[in-house]
């Protein structure tokens, strides 16, 4: 379980262009559920997502994972928490051009020093699971949008994280690709993963697999149901 207590994020603090992106947020993200953060551009949902995923530190407040406070950890320890706990699917996928789909999937696991052959086998198994076995050796710029997204999800899964975080994952996808993403998210949920998504896409926010919908505006949570 992930708990946020009084979390605030201020950019350019003390300057004339100071911006409070997140303002005093209290939130609990329960294990094994799909939680969606929704809100217009500038509502603070993506900033909050980076704080939950230990990609950024709150200016004030605390973040706890399974009761352990992680927001105050030194960076080297925070990096370990991030690598082992979270898998990230970024809005534009952030795949490394010039590398194959297989190499992109393997990348997040390399700093953990895992044995090479089992790591390659796991990456190949993930690509196969997402219907991409025949695309493993293809450089990622030759993939379709839907294929690139599935590679990004496979990459997020390589370290077997407990939490999958997806930032606006359907922003540029057609209806068929959105349905594919929802099917993958449902599969992740069934496997016991915690899934946290930011989206203002009603195809996501109104999907039946969503357990909790959290609405943000001006850096605050204005509604959290159920």
C-alpha positions, 0 to 999 in steps of 0.5 A: 500500500502506498500512502501520501500524507500532506504532499506538496510539490512546489517548483521554483520555490521562493522565486517570482515564477513559483508554482504549486503543482500539488497542494496538500494531498492525502491519498492511499493507493491500495494494493492489487487495484486499478486507480486512475488519476484524472483532471485537466492539463495542469491539474497536478496529476502527472506531478503526483504520479512522479512523486508516487513513483519516486521519480520526484520528491515532495516539497513537503509531506511524506510518502510511505510504501508498505509503511516505510517512509521513502520520501526522505531516503538518500537518492541511492536508496530511493533509486533501488526502491524505484527499480524494484517497486515500480514499472513505468509506461510513459506517455510517449513510451520513451523507447530508445531509438536504434535499439531492438524491442528486446534490448529496450525491454532488457534495459531496466534490469541491467543495473540489477546485475541479473544473470544474462541468459535468464534475463533475455529469456524473461524479456523474450517471454514478455514479448511473446506474452504481448504478441511481439515474439516476431518483433523482438529483433526489430528496432523500435522506430519500425514498430507501430504505435500499438506495438511500441506501447506493448514493448513499453509495457513489457519493459515496465514488467521486466523487474516484476514490479508490484506497481505499474504506473502509466501516464496518459497511456491512450493519449494518441491511440485509436479505439482498437489500441485502447481496447488492447491496453485495457485488456493488458491492464485487466491482465495485470490486475488479475495477476495481483499488480497495483496499477496507477494511471493518469488519464482524462480519456473517458475510455479509461476513466469509465472502464469497468476494471477501474476500482478507484477514480481520483479527480484532481484540480489545481493541484488538489484532490477534489473527489475520490470515489469510492 
